[in-house]
């Protein structure tokens, strides 16, 4: 999961150059209407916010449940995880999964 999160944050923020707010490596909580609304005190807090966004109830029952089931079953392949999260509606870019998987 760590490798996926790193690759995904690189895709989302251009290797940190495009963070919408301080330490917001996934631009969590920011919308088109409020693009700079959420900042974090540490990378750990930002990571927890992202995980809560993906699995708000902590049980894999939400929108990203199939993605979370893969994570919990030990799948670590970045392309597989990126494909699953995209299929759940996380991204609209047709090449999102491949783009994430191609990030070191």
C-alpha positions in Angstrom: 0.0 0.0 0.0 2.8 2.4 0.8 4.2 2.1 -2.7 0.8 2.8 -4.2 0.2 5.8 -2.0 3.6 7.2 -2.9 3.0 6.7 -6.6 -0.6 8.1 -6.4 0.6 11.2 -4.5 3.2 11.8 -7.2 0.5 11.6 -9.8 -1.9 13.8 -7.9 0.6 16.5 -7.0 3.4 16.4 -9.6 5.9 15.0 -7.1 4.8 17.5 -4.5 5.0 20.6 -6.7 1.2 20.9 -7.1 0.1 20.3 -3.5 -3.0 22.5 -3.2 -2.2 23.2 0.5 0.6 22.4 2.9 1.4 18.7 3.1 -1.8 17.7 1.3 -0.1 15.0 -0.9 -3.4 13.8 -2.3 -5.2 17.2 -2.3 -7.8 15.6 0.0 -10.8 17.8 0.9 -10.1 20.3 -1.8 -12.7 20.9 -4.5 -13.0 23.0 -7.6 -15.0 25.5 -5.6 -12.6 25.5 -2.6 -9.2 24.4 -4.1 -7.1 25.5 -1.2 -9.3 24.7 1.8 -7.4 21.9 3.7 -3.8 21.9 5.0 -2.1 19.4 7.3 0.4 19.7 10.1 2.3 16.6 9.1 2.6 14.0 6.3 1.2 11.4 8.7 -2.0 13.5 9.4 -2.4 14.0 5.7 -2.1 10.2 5.1 -4.7 9.5 7.7 -7.1 12.0 6.1 -6.6 10.3 2.8 -7.2 6.9 4.3 -10.4 8.1 6.0 -11.6 9.6 2.7 -11.1 6.3 1.0 -12.6 4.1 3.8 -14.6 6.5 6.0 -16.1 3.7 8.2 -13.0 1.6 8.3 -14.8 -1.5 7.1 -14.4 -1.4 3.3 -18.1 -1.1 2.8 -18.0 2.3 1.0 -17.5 3.3 -2.6 -13.9 2.1 -2.6 -14.7 -1.2 -1.0 -13.3 -3.3 -3.8 -10.0 -1.3 -3.6 -9.9 -1.8 0.1 -10.5 -5.5 -0.1 -7.5 -5.8 -2.4 -5.4 -3.8 0.0 -6.5 -5.9 3.0 -5.8 -9.1 1.1 -2.2 -8.1 0.6 -2.3 -7.0 -3.1 0.6 -4.6 -3.6 0.8 -4.3 -7.4 0.4 -0.6 -8.1 -1.3 -1.0 -11.5 -3.9 -3.4 -9.9 -4.6 -1.0 -7.1 -4.8 2.0 -9.3 -7.1 0.2 -11.7 -9.4 -0.7 -8.8 -9.6 2.8 -7.3 -10.2 4.3 -10.8 -13.0 1.7 -11.4 -14.7 3.0 -8.2 -14.8 6.5 -9.7 -11.7 8.0 -8.1 -10.4 9.4 -11.4 -11.8 10.2 -14.7 -8.6 10.3 -16.8 -8.6 7.2 -19.1 -4.9 6.6 -18.4 -5.0 7.2 -14.7 -4.1 3.7 -13.6 -1.2 3.5 -16.0 0.0 7.0 -15.1 0.0 6.1 -11.4 1.8 2.8 -12.0 4.5 4.6 -14.0 5.4 6.9 -11.1 8.6 5.9 -9.2 
